[in-house]
Amino acid sequence: MPSASHATLTTPITPDLVRGALDLEETPDGLLPHRLPAWARAQCSDGQLAMAESQPSGVRLVFRTRATVVELETVPTKRVYTGAPPRPEGLYDLLVDGRPAGQASATGGNTVTIDMSTGNAEMSSGPAGAVRFDGLPDTPKTVEIWLPYNELTALVALRTDAPVGPAPASGRRTWLHHGSSISHGSDAASPTTTWPALAATTGDVELVNLGFGGSALLDPFVARTMRDTPADLISLKIGINLVNTDLMRLRALGPAVHGFLDTIRDGHPDTPLLVVSPILCPMHEDTPGPTAFDFSRLAEGKLAFTASGNPEERAEGKLTLNVVREELERVVEARAKEDPNLSYLDGRTLYGEQDHAALPLPDGLHPDAAAHRLIGKRFAAHAFADDGPFAGTAN
């Protein structure tokens, strides 16, 4: 563990220091941020969602201090896939007064080893680690530590060489976003360079990211969570996980989208609400799911995916990305006649055919770091434009 010889003050990690989380759970390892409240987690036993919502995408510690040394002790939980190359280490991004000021990874922690051929997972426990940032200016400042989007991160202790206090409210609007693993962050370079984080920076808004890898499935408890979460702006990026999981047929999709939107509108009747369809994903444009691991690529030491459905199954109501886009546009167009604050964006305007030629999806499913930057830039240019759905200024 890095030396803490100059970070002699320990500040309890309390909710007023944490942003982007909807719940903080006391665990034997430390304080675990969740992006779904406990009541919502109790309504679903799916292990994929449990992992995704407890990976702290968009969650950050924010505080005021004049400390020159900041050290955060955590217990990370890292994933290892049998037969696949090691996953990138989770990164912690440091911002000082809104500007990038450092990056670090935490050592130690727990490891989950996953055998994709059997679905078995084994946990091994490890010690706490820490990330340390020093050489910071000896002046009053706002410090943000963005947690890794791809590792469970139990918060143990915050140590500094000067007192720490909560940062005042920023006055910025709050943007509440729900989506799939692409919104979650896969495979962005770091927590502040996921496409939603980049768009939030450009739009000068506070991000609450409910992007859940593999789990944007129109779950009613997610809609109720969004209904009850304060927000000035809301967006939904829906579709790819419905195809990935082969969860429903076309007959169920329209009513499910209507119900999801109805629930959100119960709590946010007039809030700008943007529905975004999937970005381009060639293997599922016209081929239904489910999505499967490509074990031939795994034998080469590469993690990749393939579509296991049959295009002819569309006649039976199976979903493809093109089918989903048509239905989402139809539903939004119909509702927008009585809901002027509801709008639709075709995800292919964020990442389309020409982009795929220049920046192909490395595993067939997820954009790389450069594509995240492109998607974030384009989303912000559309949503936060003077005539865009999120036009406006801070509160």
Solvent accessible surface area in square Angstrom, and as a share of the most:
residue,aa,sasa,rsa
1,M,138,0.61
2,P,50,0.31
3,S,70,0.45
4,A,35,0.27
5,S,75,0.48
6,H,121,0.54
7,A,2,0.02
8,T,102,0.59
9,L,78,0.39
10,T,87,0.50
11,T,27,0.16
12,P,97,0.61
13,I,23,0.11
14,T,55,0.32
15,P,100,0.63
16,D,84,0.44
17,L,5,0.03
18,V,17,0.10
19,R,57,0.21
20,G,9,0.09
21,A,25,0.19
22,L,55,0.27
23,D,39,0.20
24,L,39,0.19
25,E,66,0.30
26,E,143,0.64
27,T,36,0.21
28,P,147,0.93
29,D,62,0.32
30,G,15,0.14
31,L,20,0.10
32,L,23,0.11
33,P,1,0.00
34,H,10,0.05
35,R,1,0.00
36,L,0,0.00
37,P,22,0.14
38,A,56,0.44
39,W,100,0.35
40,A,0,0.00
41,R,56,0.20
42,A,89,0.69
43,Q,102,0.45
44,C,42,0.25
45,S,120,0.77
46,D,68,0.35
47,G,53,0.51
48,Q,76,0.34
49,L,8,0.04
50,A,59,0.46
51,M,45,0.20
52,A,1,0.01
53,E,3,0.01
54,S,4,0.03
55,Q,8,0.03
56,P,0,0.00
57,S,1,0.00
58,G,3,0.03
59,V,0,0.00
60,R,9,0.03
61,L,0,0.00
62,V,4,0.02
63,F,0,0.00
64,R,86,0.31
65,T,9,0.05
66,R,114,0.42
67,A,0,0.00
68,T,37,0.22
69,V,10,0.06
70,V,0,0.00
71,E,0,0.00
72,L,0,0.00
73,E,23,0.10
74,T,0,0.00
75,V,11,0.07
76,P,0,0.00
77,T,13,0.07
78,K,34,0.15
79,R,49,0.18
80,V,65,0.37
81,Y,27,0.10
82,T,69,0.40
83,G,56,0.54
84,A,19,0.14
85,P,65,0.41
86,P,124,0.78
87,R,75,0.28
88,P,97,0.61
89,E,98,0.44
90,G,1,0.01
91,L,50,0.25
92,Y,0,0.00
93,D,6,0.03
94,L,1,0.00
95,L,22,0.11
96,V,14,0.08
97,D,65,0.34
98,G,49,0.47
99,R,157,0.57
100,P,119,0.75
101,A,50,0.39
102,G,31,0.30
103,Q,105,0.46
104,A,23,0.18
105,S,40,0.26
106,A,2,0.02
107,T,90,0.53
108,G,35,0.33
109,G,9,0.08
110,N,12,0.06
111,T,40,0.23
112,V,27,0.16
113,T,55,0.32
114,I,31,0.16
115,D,45,0.23
116,M,20,0.09
117,S,78,0.50
118,T,85,0.50
119,G,59,0.56
120,N,97,0.50
121,A,64,0.50
122,E,132,0.59
123,M,116,0.52
124,S,66,0.42
125,S,102,0.66
126,G,28,0.27
127,P,100,0.63
128,A,29,0.22
129,G,1,0.01
130,A,4,0.03
131,V,2,0.01
132,R,55,0.20
133,F,13,0.06
134,D,86,0.45
135,G,74,0.71
136,L,14,0.07
137,P,69,0.44
138,D,85,0.44
139,T,69,0.40
140,P,85,0.53
141,K,1,0.00
142,T,30,0.17
143,V,0,0.00
144,E,23,0.10
145,I,0,0.00
146,W,21,0.07
147,L,0,0.00
148,P,1,0.00
149,Y,19,0.07
150,N,25,0.13
151,E,6,0.03
152,L,42,0.21
153,T,0,0.00
154,A,6,0.04
155,L,4,0.02
156,V,62,0.36
157,A,13,0.10
158,L,0,0.00
159,R,39,0.14
160,T,0,0.00
161,D,51,0.27
162,A,13,0.10
163,P,105,0.66
164,V,27,0.15
165,G,23,0.23
166,P,74,0.47
167,A,15,0.11
168,P,99,0.62
169,A,96,0.75
170,S,48,0.31
171,G,34,0.33
172,R,82,0.30
173,R,24,0.09
174,T,32,0.19
175,W,0,0.00
176,L,0,0.00
177,H,0,0.00
178,H,2,0.01
179,G,0,0.00
180,S,2,0.02
181,S,15,0.10
182,I,6,0.03
183,S,0,0.00
184,H,8,0.03
185,G,0,0.00
186,S,25,0.16
187,D,50,0.26
188,A,9,0.07
189,A,54,0.42
190,S,3,0.02
191,P,2,0.01
192,T,27,0.16
193,T,33,0.19
194,T,2,0.01
195,W,0,0.00
196,P,0,0.00
197,A,3,0.02
198,L,43,0.21
199,A,0,0.00
200,A,5,0.04
201,T,109,0.63
202,T,96,0.56
203,G,13,0.13
204,D,80,0.41
205,V,10,0.06
206,E,22,0.10
207,L,3,0.01
208,V,18,0.10
209,N,0,0.00
210,L,0,0.00
211,G,0,0.00
212,F,0,0.00
213,G,8,0.07
214,G,26,0.25
215,S,3,0.02
216,A,2,0.02
217,L,29,0.14
218,L,15,0.07
219,D,29,0.15
220,P,86,0.54
221,F,12,0.05
222,V,1,0.00
223,A,1,0.01
224,R,68,0.25
225,T,3,0.02
226,M,0,0.00
227,R,73,0.27
228,D,85,0.44
229,T,13,0.08
230,P,112,0.70
231,A,18,0.14
232,D,50,0.26
233,L,2,0.01
234,I,0,0.00
235,S,0,0.00
236,L,0,0.00
237,K,8,0.03
238,I,5,0.03
239,G,1,0.01
240,I,14,0.07
241,N,4,0.02
242,L,0,0.00
243,V,1,0.01
244,N,20,0.10
245,T,61,0.35
246,D,36,0.18
247,L,88,0.44
248,M,31,0.14
249,R,92,0.34
250,L,73,0.36
251,R,192,0.70
252,A,42,0.33
253,L,0,0.00
254,G,0,0.00
255,P,74,0.46
256,A,30,0.23
257,V,1,0.00
258,H,56,0.25
259,G,34,0.33
260,F,6,0.03
261,L,1,0.01
262,D,71,0.37
263,T,28,0.16
264,I,0,0.00
265,R,28,0.10
266,D,108,0.56
267,G,35,0.33
268,H,16,0.07
269,P,86,0.54
270,D,102,0.53
271,T,18,0.11
272,P,39,0.24
273,L,1,0.00
274,L,0,0.00
275,V,0,0.00
276,V,0,0.00
277,S,0,0.00
278,P,2,0.01
279,I,5,0.02
280,L,11,0.06
281,C,4,0.02
282,P,63,0.40
283,M,42,0.19
284,H,0,0.00
285,E,20,0.09
286,D,63,0.33
287,T,28,0.16
288,P,0,0.00
289,G,0,0.00
290,P,57,0.36
291,T,29,0.17
292,A,37,0.29
293,F,68,0.28
294,D,33,0.17
295,F,96,0.40
296,S,75,0.49
297,R,80,0.29
298,L,25,0.12
299,A,94,0.73
300,E,112,0.50
301,G,25,0.24
302,K,103,0.44
303,L,37,0.18
304,A,4,0.03
305,F,38,0.16
306,T,54,0.31
307,A,25,0.20
308,S,67,0.43
309,G,18,0.17
310,N,70,0.36
311,P,57,0.36
312,E,140,0.63
313,E,44,0.20
314,R,104,0.38
315,A,100,0.78
316,E,125,0.56
317,G,18,0.17
318,K,23,0.10
319,L,4,0.02
320,T,0,0.00
321,L,0,0.00
322,N,39,0.20
323,V,31,0.18
324,V,0,0.00
325,R,6,0.02
326,E,124,0.56
327,E,23,0.10
328,L,0,0.00
329,E,87,0.39
330,R,124,0.45
331,V,0,0.00
332,V,4,0.02
333,E,112,0.50
334,A,51,0.39
335,R,43,0.16
336,A,35,0.27
337,K,166,0.70
338,E,164,0.74
339,D,22,0.11
340,P,121,0.76
341,N,57,0.29
342,L,9,0.04
343,S,35,0.23
344,Y,47,0.18
345,L,13,0.07
346,D,34,0.18
347,G,0,0.00
348,R,95,0.35
349,T,80,0.46
350,L,2,0.01
351,Y,0,0.00
352,G,8,0.07
353,E,135,0.61
354,Q,161,0.72
355,D,18,0.10
356,H,51,0.23
357,A,87,0.67
358,A,77,0.60
359,L,47,0.24
360,P,72,0.45
361,L,12,0.06
362,P,82,0.52
363,D,15,0.08
364,G,25,0.24
365,L,16,0.08
366,H,22,0.10
367,P,1,0.00
368,D,41,0.21
369,A,26,0.20
370,A,33,0.25
371,A,1,0.00
372,H,0,0.00
373,R,120,0.44
374,L,41,0.20
375,I,0,0.00
376,G,1,0.01
377,K,147,0.62
378,R,85,0.31
379,F,0,0.00
380,A,3,0.03
381,A,70,0.54
382,H,70,0.31
383,A,0,0.00
384,F,37,0.15
385,A,33,0.26
386,D,147,0.76
387,D,136,0.70
388,G,15,0.14
389,P,37,0.23
390,F,0,0.00
391,A,43,0.33
392,G,54,0.52
393,T,118,0.69
394,A,52,0.40
395,N,130,0.67
